[in-house]
Amino acid sequence: MAVKLGRLKLNNPVMTASGTFGYGEEYAGYVDLNRLGAVVVKGLSLKPRLGNPPPRIMETTGGMLNSIGLQNIGVEAFIEEKLPFLRKYDTAVIANIYGETYDEFKKVAKKLSLAKGVHALEVNISCPNVKKGGASFGTDPKIAARVTRTVKDETGLPVIVKLTPNVTDIAQIAESVEKAGADIISLINTLTGMSVDLNTRCPHLKNITGGLSGPAIKPVALRMVWQVIQRVSVPVIGIGGIMTAEDALEFLVLGAKAVEIGTANFVNPHATLDVIEGIKNYLADHKIKDINDIIGTFRN
Amino acid sequence: MAANIYIGEISENEAVQDNCFLMKIKVAPSFQNPLPGQFVMIRIAGLNDPFLSRPISIYSFSRNENYCVIELLYQVVGKGTRIMAGLIEDSQVEINGPLGNGFDTLSVKENIVMIAGGIGIAPLSMLTENLRRTHPLSNMMIYNGFQNASAVVGLDNMRRLCRNISVCTDDGTMGEKGFVTQIFQKDIKQYVPENTSIYACGPGAMLKSLAKILNKSKFSAQVSLEERMACGVGACMGCAVAIRDKDCTLAFKRVCADGPVFNLRDIIWE
C-alpha cells in the first residue's frame, strides 16, 4: 500500500485533510494514527488565531458549510505542545501552513523546518474564510507562484501546495506553482457557498459565506484533479468529498498518488481506516498486488 | 476507556409529549459510564441526508452485565431530530460517546439549585439523580420552566427525584406564570452564594437572562450550552462560543470539547 510522492514516502495513500482532524490527538482514541498514510494538521499561522465569530457551520444536503476562519494555536504552540505527541507515531506528519503575508509564510515554514518530526509542509493558499491571505493567494497564478517560491526558499521539506477550486482555470494555477518549485499539489479546498435562514432571512453563517465540503463536492473535485493531472508532472493529492474506499479509488484511478479524507471524519471518526480497509479489499478482489498498479489507470 | 463509536439498538422511542421523545438505546457494555452533562453524537448509519450526526445530552444511563442503556430525552427541532423521532424499535444507530465535560459534581455545596428551561431539563435530570446519590444531605431546589402546559416534559421524573420543585410556564397554563429565571430571581434572597451550587440548562435567552441576574451577585453557576456541531470531538472548531479567557481576553471555545458545561460568568453574550 506504500506510495511515493517524490521524496515524500507514505505507508499508504490515505491522509487526513487539514482542519478536519485537529492536531491528531482529537482522533487518537478512535484511530490508530500509525495506520494512516499521513496526518495533516489544522492550518498553522505565525501567531494564534481567534477564528471567526459563530455560527460557523451549517449542514447542507450531502455536506456542510464552514467558516471557521483558521482558528489555531499558532506555530510555536504547535511545535511545543502538539508535535511531541505526533512524533511518537510512525506516520508522516504534514503541517498545513497559512500566512497573511509572504513574510508570515516564510517564518512559519522556517520554524516548522527546524522542528523535528514534520515530514512535509502543505501551503494553504486556498482558505475561503479569511479576509487576508487565504484564497487571495491562490486565485492569481503569479501570487500563488510567489508564495510557493517563498516557502521553498525557507525549507528543505517537500512542499505541497493546496489549491482552491474557486478559480476559472485551476490547471493554470497548478502549472504556475509547479514551475515555482512545488513538490506536490493537493486539491481541492472547499467551494465557497452560502445558506439562508428563512425564519430570520439572515445568513446561517455569521461570516455570510463559507466553504462547502462533503460528498456533494466530490464530482467537482474529481473533475479538477483530472484537469490538473493532465497539465502537471508533480504528484497530485486528491481531496474532496471522499466518504468511502470507492470514492478514494476514483481519485487514485485518475492519477492522484494519495488522497486526503476530510469532512468524512466528522460523521465517521473511523472513516480513514474504513477507506484503507476498503482499498485493500478492492485490490484483493481485483487481484491487484500493488496500489501503484491502479494509480493513473483511467481510460477515456 | 474513552469515548468511542458504538452501534446502538433502539429498544424504545416513544413520544412523551407533542414534540418530545424518549429514546432508549442499547449499546455494548464497554460504553464508558457518562458523567451528568455529557452527550452523545447520534447518527443513522450510512445516511448522507441529514449529513451530520446530532449532539444530544444524556438523560439517563444504566447498565447490566450484557449491555448499557442510554436514554435520550429530545425535542424535534429540525430534520435530524424529526428522522430520529421516526425510528422504530430495533433500528440501529451509530453512537459516539460519551463526549464533552460533564458538570462539576465534586465541589458541591450544601444548597443545590437547578434551573431548567424546556428540554434543558434532560441533562439536569441525570445530574439530579447523581447528586441525590452522592450528596444526600444537600438541600435541592429545582426550577422548571416551559412555554406552556403542553410543552411540559420530564417533570414526572424530576418530581420522583426531588421534593422541592417549582414549575412555571410562559403563559401560566401550568404552575406560576413567568420565565423560570424570574421565578428564581424572586427566591434568590433565600440563597447565600458561599453555600449554593447553581446548575442550569435551557435556551440561550434563558441563560443570558440568568447571567444578567447572577453576574451582579457573587453566585456562580455551571451551565450547559448547545450549539450546532460537526465532529463533537474538538476537531472541527465549528461549535464555537465566545468565552472570557483567563486573562479576560476573548477566546472561542469549543462547546463539544471545552464544554458543553461552562461557568456562566465566563460566557460573553453580546
Chai-1 contact restraints between the chains, C-beta under 6 A:
chainA,res_idxA,chainB,res_idxB,connection_type,confidence,min_distance_angstrom,max_distance_angstrom,comment,restraint_id
A,F21,B,A235,contact,1.0,0.0,6.0,A-B,restraint_1
A,G22,B,A235,contact,1.0,0.0,6.0,A-B,restraint_2
A,E26,B,V233,contact,1.0,0.0,6.0,A-B,restraint_3
A,E26,B,G234,contact,1.0,0.0,6.0,A-B,restraint_4
A,E26,B,A235,contact,1.0,0.0,6.0,A-B,restraint_5
A,G29,B,A2,contact,1.0,0.0,6.0,A-B,restraint_6
A,G51,B,F252,contact,1.0,0.0,6.0,A-B,restraint_7
A,P54,B,A240,contact,1.0,0.0,6.0,A-B,restraint_8
A,R56,B,G238,contact,1.0,0.0,6.0,A-B,restraint_9
A,R56,B,A240,contact,1.0,0.0,6.0,A-B,restraint_10
A,I57,B,R228,contact,1.0,0.0,6.0,A-B,restraint_11
A,I57,B,A230,contact,1.0,0.0,6.0,A-B,restraint_12
A,I57,B,G238,contact,1.0,0.0,6.0,A-B,restraint_13
A,E59,B,F51,contact,1.0,0.0,6.0,A-B,restraint_14
A,E59,B,L52,contact,1.0,0.0,6.0,A-B,restraint_15
A,T61,B,D49,contact,1.0,0.0,6.0,A-B,restraint_16
A,G62,B,N48,contact,1.0,0.0,6.0,A-B,restraint_17
A,G62,B,F51,contact,1.0,0.0,6.0,A-B,restraint_18
A,G63,B,F51,contact,1.0,0.0,6.0,A-B,restraint_19
A,M64,B,A230,contact,1.0,0.0,6.0,A-B,restraint_20
A,I68,B,M237,contact,1.0,0.0,6.0,A-B,restraint_21
A,Q71,B,M237,contact,1.0,0.0,6.0,A-B,restraint_22
A,G214,B,F51,contact,1.0,0.0,6.0,A-B,restraint_23
A,P215,B,N48,contact,1.0,0.0,6.0,A-B,restraint_24
A,F266,B,A230,contact,1.0,0.0,6.0,A-B,restraint_25
A,F266,B,C231,contact,1.0,0.0,6.0,A-B,restraint_26
A,F266,B,C236,contact,1.0,0.0,6.0,A-B,restraint_27
A,V267,B,S53,contact,1.0,0.0,6.0,A-B,restraint_28
